[in-house]
């Protein structure tokens, strides 16, 4: 009982204060050198195994539910880190693996131009995080690519655009001269004095107790509505979400925490302790370090092989393992806990027959949406029901003729709130400009490939359009913004992705804390959750979630404290440390360039 009360008290401090030591204006500093052995502790440190065989977990049975990128990565890392005697089963309700990541190919004959084009139906690229000292998820990608023999491609950065109310595009400024001419900067001009005043009046090291929305937090620190409007475009591009509803402390990351935490001494940066531990481990590999330092662009992908080459490679590697079983077309119908045996029973049905079957596991890892998991579990995990997500409609457009009114080069543009937007669009991405092309595709100079994103929070309370209607809406969007005629010959495909983007709304950390408590109480550590609902959103974050989950399960048998052994996959609160810039060997930092 005492241990449970201590855990609840710690969780309350974490959720309210964010960083316990930081509220006193003090941050622990990492040592001068990174030597010694890492140990798996609740504070965020984890012990990492690098090879399978030997160690803990002999003869265990583990199930992974969900065959998307998180589930595939988790199963793959488990297969590497667990002993061969551990049996791993991956369940997927559909007949294909990969989830939202899907690369399709289409034979086209439009306007006299023939070819075979690639169509990314979900995630098209990954962020390189090459300038970030707050997140290091990219290191998991490089490690995985090395393992699987995949080539990670990065191209030179290109301009990003934003749409104004007059339906004109403007490239976001990157230099001082561009800022002087920028309409966006001029609209946000008064945010500078507002920010400076708030900075003077606020006390560093005091993390707000109240969880504000992104919009409320920006208004609070800048006193500018124009900045909120600009930020809404970014929230559309990443979350498909509403800037008035998304949680600032969850989605803004470094921007939020470094604003409130004490400033570190010169030559140091503040980062989450868990990121420091992950950085230590992954940067020890020269191959990972080389890839991280060699990638200069903001976006990564897999060249002509397409994004699905990653999930296909993971599937192939898993099928080659004798202790891994993959069950596709096998919907899970129930998940129940057996307290006497400390096991979990998974009940499934087959898409090809009406029969059902049950299997018992020592550990189950669920990568499916929380409301779905709540409906499957017995006892029911009702704390998972309030977690929300949004649906998006993706439309791929390929024009055989180069469109002269489209910006000659760029990543694409996002659509902020407050601009005329009858199609409920979130953004348009210039896939032909970032080399998202197939091996047999007509050359970039000859055509234009666009990816139009519709819906997100705009679809709340509405029935999404049909795919035919969505194609018409996408054409209307690019006609209005890029002057591409509605009757311009093109190849088009649309796809509705239902509930595909988690929404960390205001109060997200409190919901996570309640879910963590309920999972511990009802399943005693035998059911673990993983994925974007519980950590971060995006394909890169999905890979990292698989790494973290597998690493924790590789060490949990050696942990004596129930608070550690009853790991649920949910981490609440944040503990930060100061790290010397010289120790961040996977980033080319400006301070090192100056020296």
Buried (B, 14 or more C-beta within 10 A) or exposed (E): EEEEEEBEEBBBBBBBBBBBBBBEEEBEEBEEEBEEEBEBBEEBBBBBBEEBEEBBBEEBBBBBBBBBBBBBBBBBBBBBBBBEEBBBBBBBBBEEBBBBBBBBBBEBEBBEBEBEBBBBBBBBBBBBBBEBBBBBBBBBBBBBBBBBEBEBBBBEBBBBBBBBEEEEBBBBBEEEEBEEEBEBBEBBEBBEEBBEEBEEEBEEBBBBEEBBBBBBBBBBBBBBBBBBBBBBBBBBBBBBBBBBBBBBBBBBBBBBBBBBBBEBEEEBBBBBBBBBBBBBBBBEBEEBBEBBEEBEBBBBBBBBBBBBBBBBBBBEBBEEBEBBBBBBBBBBBBBBBEEEEEBBBBBBBEEEEEEEEEBBBBBBBBBBBBBBBBBBBEEBBEBBBBBBBBBBBBBBBBBBBBBEEBBEEBBBBBBBBEBEBEBBBBBBBBBBBBBBBBEEBBEBEBBBBBBBBBBBBBBEEEEBBEBEEBBBBBBBBBBBBBEBEEEBEBBBBBBBBEBBBBBBBBBBBBBBBBBBBBBBEBBBBBBBBBBBBBBBBBBBBBBBBBBBBBBBBBBBEBBEEEBBBBBBBBBBBBBBBBBBBEBBBBBBBEEEEEE
